[in-house]
């Protein structure tokens, strides 16, 4: 089995969230998402989910 490269894992998963309404990707800090300070650029929604790791 192949080993996971830390820099690639960080690039693909760290601070990356998807809008639950329009599926737009946004890279922002976890604490801002939890505080509700971030809104989607496209649809202005405030509901986000984290990236699903395979």
Buried (B, 14 or more C-beta within 10 A) or exposed (E): EEEEEEEEEEEEEEBBBBBBBEEBEBEEEEEEBEEEEBBBEEBEEBBBEEEEEE
